Amino acid sequence: MCVVPAQILNQVTLINIKDITVKYGENIVLDKVSLDVAPGEIVTIVGPNGSGKTSLVKTIIGALEYYSGSLIIKNNLRIGYIPQRLNIDNTLPMTVQRFLNLTHRLTKDECLKALSAAGASGLLKAQMSNLSGGQFQRVLLARALQGDPEILILDEATQSLDQAGSADFYKQVESVRDKKGCAVLMISHELHVVMSASDKVICLNGHVCCSGAPEAVAIMPEYHDLFGTGTDGTLALYRHNHDHRHDDPVRSAEVSD
């Protein structure tokens, strides 16, 4: 039986997940997973393919029921969502402006404002079929920013980009967070740049293997057991700088049994 998820959360947390278990038939894909996302926080969930990352996202947005545990979401939480992939027929003429108006009627100025926030200025009249991978993702980011979301959820949003493109996109996401104050929940199997863009990292492989600040997680044996030892130096690819102070990463990191 699924526990009823709809509850009002206090104002210091947007999403709180406690001991969530998700099943496909008799197959357990998420086993007692816990996490929380606070306002303005960047939380990255990393894990190999098949680790349950997308199932976790589907559970959060209500597209997948869970078997046990609790999911508490801030009342009327505004969510901006960027899916893992979005296929658009290349033979269908569609400008960026028309695409942004598919779900919400926006003025030209509103479209321009969203594109500017996403780092996609100048693309209003471009054809969606002619966009590069990086441009396409920024247009999706602009679309996700409609409605002034309190949290952005990115499900493998840079899957089609190279390492440099991924770094550039995550830097833009961090800029959006800094300017708008929204939280960010990122899902990825990549280790390049993602971790260093985060305030908190959670390593998932059906269950939470380890979690904490990026610098702490990067040296945990559970992390290296999951991803191998070839990740040295990944934190240097893109440095995450801001004007707030993290707690001691070693003391704040939590390692599951």
C-alpha positions in Angstrom: 0.0 0.0 0.0 1.3 3.5 -0.9 1.6 6.0 1.9 -0.3 9.2 1.1 2.3 11.8 0.1 0.4 15.1 0.2 1.4 17.0 3.4 2.3 20.6 4.2 6.0 21.0 4.9 7.5 23.7 7.2 9.1 26.7 5.5 12.7 25.6 5.9 12.5 22.5 3.6 11.0 22.2 0.2 11.1 18.4 -0.2 11.6 15.8 2.5 11.9 12.1 1.7 12.1 9.6 4.5 12.8 5.8 3.9 11.1 5.7 0.5 10.9 2.3 -1.1 9.8 1.9 -4.7 8.9 -1.3 -6.4 8.3 -2.5 -10.0 6.3 -5.6 -9.3 8.4 -7.5 -6.8 11.6 -5.8 -7.9 12.8 -3.1 -5.4 14.4 -0.2 -7.3 14.7 2.2 -4.4 15.3 0.8 -0.9 14.6 3.2 2.0 16.0 6.3 0.4 16.0 9.5 2.4 16.9 13.1 1.4 15.8 16.7 1.8 16.1 19.8 -0.3 16.2 23.3 1.4 15.4 26.6 -0.4 18.3 27.8 -2.5 20.2 24.6 -2.2 21.8 22.6 -5.1 21.5 18.9 -4.5 23.0 16.5 -7.0 22.1 12.8 -7.1 24.7 10.7 -8.9 24.7 7.0 -9.7 25.2 4.5 -12.5 22.6 3.6 -15.1 19.9 1.6 -13.4 20.5 3.0 -10.0 17.0 4.3 -9.6 17.7 8.0 -10.2 14.8 8.6 -12.7 12.5 6.5 -10.6 13.2 8.9 -7.7 12.4 11.9 -9.8 9.2 10.3 -11.0 8.2 9.7 -7.4 8.9 13.3 -6.4 6.8 14.8 -9.2 4.0 12.3 -8.6 4.4 10.2 -11.7 5.3 7.0 -9.8 3.8 5.7 -6.6 6.0 4.4 -3.8 5.5 1.3 -1.7 6.5 2.6 1.7 8.0 5.6 3.5 7.0 9.2 3.4 7.2 12.1 0.9 6.5 15.5 2.3 6.4 18.5 -0.1 6.0 22.2 0.6 2.4 23.2 0.0 1.8 24.5 -3.5 5.5 24.0 -4.4 6.3 25.6 -7.8 8.5 23.1 -9.7 10.4 23.7 -13.0 11.2 20.4 -14.7 13.8 19.6 -17.4 13.3 16.0 -18.6 16.0 13.5 -19.6 15.1 13.9 -23.2 12.5 15.7 -25.3 12.0 14.7 -28.9 10.7 17.2 -31.4 9.9 16.3 -35.0 12.6 18.0 -37.1 10.2 18.3 -40.0 7.8 20.4 -37.9 8.5 24.2 -38.2 8.6 25.6 -34.7 10.3 28.7 -33.5 11.6 29.0 -29.9 9.0 31.6 -29.2 6.2 29.2 -30.3 7.8 26.4 -28.2 7.8 28.5 -25.1 4.1 29.2 -25.6 3.0 25.6 -25.9 2.0 25.3 -22.3 1.7 28.9 -21.2 0.7 32.0 -23.1 3.6 34.4 -22.8 4.2 37.9 -24.1 7.3 38.5 -26.3 8.9 40.3 -23.4 8.2 37.4 -21.0 9.8 35.0 -23.6 12.9 37.3 -23.9 13.2 37.5 -20.1 13.1 33.8 -19.7 15.7 33.2 -22.5 18.0 35.8 -21.0 17.8 34.1 -17.6 18.7 30.8 -19.2 21.6 32.3 -21.2 19.8 31.9 -24.5 19.3 35.5 -25.6 19.0 35.9 -29.4 17.2 32.6 -30.0 13.6 33.8 -29.9 13.0 33.4 -33.6 15.4 30.5 -34.1 13.9 27.2 -35.3 14.0 24.4 -32.6 15.3 22.0 -35.2 18.3 24.1 -35.9 19.5 24.5 -32.3 22.7 22.9 -31.1 22.5 20.6 -28.1 23.6 23.3 -25.7 21.2 25.8 -27.1 18.3 23.3 -26.9 19.0 22.6 -23.3 19.1 26.3 -22.5 15.7 26.7 -24.2 14.4 23.9 -22.0 15.8 25.8 -19.0 14.0 28.9 -20.1 10.8 26.9 -20.4 11.3 25.5 -16.9 11.7 29.0 -15.5 8.2 29.9 -16.4 6.1 30.5 -13.4 9.0 31.5 -11.2 9.8 28.0 -9.8 10.9 27.5 -6.2 12.9 24.4 -7.3 14.3 23.3 -10.6 14.5 19.5 -11.2 16.9 18.3 -13.9 16.8 14.7 -14.9 20.0 13.9 -16.8 19.7 17.3 -18.5 23.2 17.2 -20.0 23.1 13.7 -21.4 23.5 14.8 -25.0 26.3 17.4 -24.2 30.1 17.0 -24.1 32.0 17.7 -21.0 32.6 21.4 -21.8 29.0 21.8 -22.7 27.9 20.2 -19.5 30.1 22.5 -17.4 28.8 25.5 -19.2 25.2 24.4 -18.7 25.7 23.7 -15.0 27.4 27.1 -14.5 24.3 28.7 -16.0 22.0 26.7 -13.7 24.1 27.9 -10.7 23.7 31.5 -12.0 20.0 31.0 -12.1 20.0 29.8 -8.5 22.1 32.7 -7.3 19.9 35.3 -9.1 16.4 33.8 -8.4 17.1 32.0 -5.1 15.5 28.7 -6.3 16.7 25.3 -5.2 18.0 22.8 -7.7 17.8 19.0 -7.7 20.0 17.5 -10.3 20.1 13.9 -11.4 23.1 12.6 -13.3 25.3 9.6 -13.9 28.1 12.0 -14.9 30.9 12.9 -12.5 32.4 15.7 -14.6 31.7 19.1 -13.0 28.4 18.1 -11.5 29.7 17.4 -8.0 31.6 20.7 -7.7 28.4 22.6 -8.7 26.6 21.2 -5.7 26.0 22.1 -2.0 25.2 18.4 -1.3 25.8 15.2 -3.2 24.0 11.9 -2.8 25.4 8.7 -4.3 22.5 6.4 -5.2 22.6 2.8 -6.3 19.2 1.5 -5.3 19.9 2.9 -1.9 21.9 5.9 -0.6 25.5 4.7 -0.6 26.9 8.0 0.8 26.0 11.7 1.0 27.5 15.0 2.1 29.4 18.0 0.7 31.2 17.3 -2.6 34.7 17.4 -1.1 33.7 14.8 1.6 31.9 12.5 -0.8 34.8 12.5 -3.2 37.1 10.8 -0.7 34.6 8.3 0.7 35.3 4.6 0.0 31.6 4.1 -0.8 31.9 6.6 -3.6 35.0 4.9 -5.1 33.4 1.5 -4.8 30.5 2.8 -6.9 32.5 4.8 -9.5 36.0 3.4 -9.4 39.2 5.3 -8.6 39.5 7.2 -11.9 37.7 10.2 -10.7 40.6 12.1 -9.2 40.7 15.7 -10.5 37.0 15.9 -11.5 36.4 18.5 -8.9 38.9 20.8 -10.6 37.1 20.9 -13.9 34.6 23.5 -12.6 35.0 25.1 -9.3 31.9 26.1 -7.3 32.3 29.5 -5.7 29.8 31.4 -3.7 29.6 33.8 -0.7 28.1 31.4 1.8 29.9 29.0 4.0 29.4 25.2 4.1 29.7 23.3 7.4 32.7 21.2 7.8 32.3 18.7 5.0 33.7 15.8 6.9 31.5 16.3 9.9 28.4 17.1 7.8 28.7 14.0 5.6 26.5 11.1 6.4 27.4 7.6 5.3 24.8 4.9 5.2 25.5 1.4 6.4 
